[in-house]
Amino acid sequence: MRILFVAMHNSIHTARWINQLSETRHEILLFPPYTAERHYNLEKVRRLSTWGGQPCADGTVNLVSLWPFRRGAVRAELMVENLTGGAEWRVDWLIQAIRRFKPDVVHSLEFQSAGYLTLQARDRMGAEFPPWIATNWGSDIYLFGRLSDHREKIERILLAADYYSAECQRDVRIAKEWGFNGEVLPVLPNGGGFDLAWMRKFIKDPGKTSSRRVIAVKGYQHFAGRALTALDAICLAADALQDYEIQVYAVTPDVALMVKLVEADYGLNIHSLAFPAPREAILRVHGAARVSIGIGISDAISTSFLEALVLKSVPIQANTACVDEWINDGEGGFIVSPYRAEEIADRIRTAVTDDEFIDNAVRINERTVTARLASDIVRERAIRMYEALEKGLIFELGQVSEDGA
């Protein structure tokens, strides 16, 4: 099957999802929704111009490019964008790529960049447009769907797409409520699974998690992240954290300032890891942590939450990230409101004083990690999904049963 992905080619999530298909017989094309360098984790990439050449079917990612060489490709796209006065030319380019390569299916990963671009091409091509899989990332529906300038576009995507996928059952329910009546694909992590053996090399001490004396805090403060609320909770629980090291990773500038104030005012052993930081550095934080705190007003399955589970750190996570589909509150960790620092502080106190709770939570979460997050398991499910789609596309367009028959 020839799959044309419209996806942020500089995203680790795109790289990890597409890498799952690297040893399959599918022809994989990747069309970027904006100009940027591709992510270094994207395996086996060759540039493919819309002016000539054919996709390889050996697991190579055929990156659709205006320029056949990596050197100068970004500059070439920027020149075209400047000459045309904006990014509208990319819709024409996507249409040209679809007509040139005739994919069996177009799969957009994420809504606000890739999905909106795909929608524009679909509107112009009409019945000529191939079957479309629309995949929802992060806050695509849950947050942006509440904004008037996004709601109409999101609903149009859901009405136009033949297939829909997400990593939360919550988002599947929202999509159906907003008019999606196509085929819902399996709910899987958008970044694929994890190489558990490789990741666990970042665990600092193989002993019990209750022996750890590090608290990890996600440092995002932006449209969705609420690291400052997490730090307010740290201040409220400061008396219980005097013997702990607090590592705030991926910090934005205002969070970095707050970290210094917390250190000065409360005498805590707290420091920050700037954003962007190498993924390995963040994994080391989780691998040393007793507790990993992630607070925000919107997300799908937070990657940092999943990484904490794998690295045996107990999560304290906001209830806006559908973590209730992975842990039970008070068993595998704590699910909290992103607006109540006092509540978060109470959970921090419990987590740093109750060794039995911590070690029981790790045992519970380990069963989930093994069953649902191992890379070979997620990869097999993703491959089976495309196999089922291929059968449906060949024999009965738009009707794919759960077992792919």
N, C-alpha and C positions, 0 to 999 in steps of 0.2 A: 504494500500500500504506500502511496506517496502522500506524505503529511507535510503541509505547509504550516509551520508555527509562526504566528505573529506574536512576538514576545520581546521583552526587554533583554537584549543579548548581553548586557553588562550586569545582569542580576545573577547572584549565586543560586537563586531558586530556579531560574530558567535553566542554568547549567546543570544542576542536579537532576531536574526532571528529565531533560532531554538525554543526559548521559545514561539514563536507564535503558534507552533504546539503542545504545552504541553497538550491541552485538546481535541485533535483530536484522532481518532482511528488508525492513522498511526503508524507503527513500525519505530522508529527513531534510527538509528545507527550513531555514530560519530567516524570517523577514523582520528587520528591526523597526520599531515604531518611531525611533528618533536616532539622531546621530551620536554615537559614542563608541569607545573601544569595547570589544567583546570581553566577557569575563574570562580570566585566565584558567578557570576550572572547566571550561567548555572543551570537551575532548574531540580530537580528530576533526578539525575544521578545515574546510577549503572554501575559498571565495568563488562564487558562481554569479556571473553577470547575466542580466536578463537579455543581453544581446547575443549570447551564444553559449554552447555547452549544454550538457545534460547532467542531472543529479547522479551521484554515485549511490549504489544500493548496498554498500558494505558497512553501514553504520556510521559513515562519515556525515558530519553536519555540514550541509551545503548552505553557507551563509550568503544570502542574496546581497550582492554588492554592486554599486555603480562602477567600482574599480576592481580589477582582478587581482590586485596585489594588496597585502596588508598595509604596506608603507604607502601613505598618501590617500588611503581610502576615506578616512574621516575628513581630510581636507577637501576631497572631491565632493563629498556630500554637502559640506558647509558652503562650498562655492555655489552649488546648485540652489541651495536654500536661499542664499543671499541674492542670487540672480532672479529668482522667482518671487522674492519678497515675502517668504514665509514657508511653512511646512506643508502647504496644501498639495504641493507636487508629489508628496509621498503617497497620497491616495491614488493618483494616476500611476505611480510606480508600482503600488501593490496590485492594482488592476492588471497592469502589464505583466507582472510576475505570475498572477493566476492564469491569465490567458496563455502565457508562454509555457508554463510548466504543467498546467492542467492537473492540480492536486486532487486526490480522491476526497480529501477533507482538509478544511482550514481549521486550525486549533489556535485560538487566541488565549494567551496566558495573562490574566489581569484585565480589568475593565477600563480604567481611566486613561491609559495610553493605548495599549494594544486593542482593547475592545472597542473603543470609540473609533479608532482608525478602521478597524474591520467593518464596523457598522456603516461607515461612510462608503466603503467600497461595495458592500453588499447592497446598499440603497441604490447605487448607480448601476450595478450589474443586474439586479433583479433576479429572474429565474436562472440566469447564466451562472450565478454564484454557487460554488460547491456547498455540500453539507458543512455546517459550522458547529464546532464545539466551542462554547464560551466557558472559560474557567474563571471563577471568582477567587481573587486573592484578598487577604487581609481585611481591610475596611471597605472594600469596593461597594458592597451593598449595605452592610450594617451601619456605617457612618455616612458615606457619601449619598446613600439613598435618602437620607433625611434632609438633604440640601436641594432647594428648588432647581438650581441650575444644573444638577446632575440627575435628579430623579427621572426626568423624561427620557434621557439618553439610556439610563439603566433599564427602564421598562421596555424601551424599543429593542435593546439587545435581547432581553428575555423573550420578547415576542418573536424576534427574528431567528434566534438560534435554534438549531435542531437538537442539540445536546447541551447539557449543562453539567458542570462539575464544580465541586467546592470541597474544602477540607473540614467543613462544619455542617452537621445536620441542621443547625440553626439557620444557616444561609440557604439551605435547600428549602426549608419551610418558607423563608421570606420570598425566595424566587417564585415558588408556586403561588403564594398569596398575591404576587404582583403580575401574574399572568403567564408564567412559563408553563407550557403544556407539552413540551417535547420529552425526550428521554433523559432521565437523571442518571448520571454515571456514578460509579463507586466513589464514596467519600474517602479520600486518601490525602495524606500530607502533601501540600503543594511542592515541597522541596524534596519529595521522595523520602526513602528511609535513611538509616544511619549505619555506617560501618561500625558496629559496636566494639569490635576488638581494637580498631584503630583509635576510636574516640576514648576508650578507657585507658589508653596510654597517658592521658592527661589527668588521670586521678592521682593526686599527690600522695595520698596514703591509702593503701588497700584495706585498712582497718575499718571499723565501724564509723558510720557518718556521725554518730553522736560524739566522737572524739574530735571532730573538726571544730576549729575556732575562727572561722571566716564567714562573714555574711556578704553575699553578692547582691548588688542592687543594679538593675538596668537603668542607665542614665539618660534615656530619651526624655526630652521635654520639648514637645512640638504639637502638631495638630491633634495627636492622639496620646503621646507619651506624657506621663505625669510623674516624672522622677522627683519633682519637688515635693509632691505629696508623700512619696516614700521617705524622703529625707525628713519631712516633718514628723513622720512616725518614728524614725530613728531617734530624733531628738526627744520625743515623748518617752521612749523606752531606753534612754541613755544610761540610766542607772543599772540596767541589766546587761549592758554591752561593754562594760569597762574592760573585760578580759577578752574581748573579741577584736579582730581586725575587720574593717568594713571596706570592701572593694567596690567602687562604683565604676562600672565599665560603660563604654560608648557614651561618654558625657557630652552634652552640648554646653556652650560657654556659660550660660547662666547657672547651670547645674555645677560646673566646675567651681564657680564662685561660691555657691552655697556649701559645697564640700569643705572649702577652706574656712568658712564661717562656723560650720558645725565642729570642725577640729578646734578652732580657737575658742568657741563659747562653751563646748561641752567636754573638751579634753579627750575626745575619742580618737582611737587609732583608725583614721579614715583617710583614704586617698582615692584618686580617680585615674581611670584609664581613658585616654582621649579617643574621640571618634574622628575618623575611622580607625579601627584597630584590627590587626590580623585575627582571623577567626581562631587560630590556635591560642592566641593570648586570652581570648574570652573563654575558650574551653578550659584553659588552666584555672581561670577564676572559678567556674562551676565545679571543676574537679577538686578544688580545695575547700569548697563551701559546704557548710552545714545546711544553710538555707539560701535560696535564690528568690529575690523579690522582683516582681515585674508588675508595675502599676501603669495603667493607661485606660482611656475611655473607649477604646475600640481596637479590635484585632480579630483575626481568625484564630488559628492555632499558632500562638507565638512560638517561633523557632527557639528562642532562648528558654522557654518553658520546657520544650521537648528535650533540649540539650541538658537542662538541669536533671530531668528524669533519668536520662541515659547515664549521667555522671554522678548519680546517687546523691544529689543535693535535693532537699525537700522544698517544693515551691510554695511561695505565698504569692498568689496571682489574682489579678483583678477579675471580676465576674463578667467582664465584657469580652473575654477571649475564648468563649465556649470551652473552657477547661473542665466544665462539669461533664463533658463527653469523654474525659480521660481520667479524672480523679473524683472521688467523693470528698466533699468538704469535711475536714476533721479526720480523715483517714490517710489519704495519700499526700495531704498537704492542706493548705487553707485557701479558700476562695473568698475574696473580700471586695468591698465596694471601693472604687477608685476615688471616692469623694470623702471618705471618712478616715482621717489619719489616726484617730483614736482606736478604731477597730483594728487597723493594721498594726498599731503598736501593741495591742493586746495579743495578737497572734504572734508577733515577734517574741514577746515575753515567754509565751508558752513554748515556742520553738527552741529558744536558747536555754530553757530550764528543764525541759522534759525529755530526757534521753530515750525513754521507752517509746514515746510517741514518734520520735525521729527514726529510730531503727525499725519500728513496725511500718512506718510510712515507706521507707526504702524497700522493705520486703514486698509490700503490696505493689509498689510502682515497678519493681523489677519484673513482675509477671506481665504487666502491661507493655513494658518496653520489649520484652522478648516476643510477645504475641503480635504486636502492632507496629513496631518501629524498626525492626531489623531490615537492613537494605535488601536482602534477598527476598524477604516476604513482600515488601512494598513493590519492589521491581516486578516480581511475578504477577502481582495483581494489576499493575499498570500495563504490562505486556498483554495479559489476558483481556484487558479492557479494549486495547486496540485490535486484538484478534477478533473480538466480538463485534467491534465496529466494522471491521473489514467484511465480515460475513453479512452484516446488516446492510452495508453499502452495496454489496454485490447482489444480494438476493431480495432484500425487502427494505428499501430506502427508509431510514428513520425509525425502523422497528427492530430494536436489539433487545433480546431477552436477557435476564440476569445471568444465565449460564452461557450466553453467546450463541445459542442454537438458532 
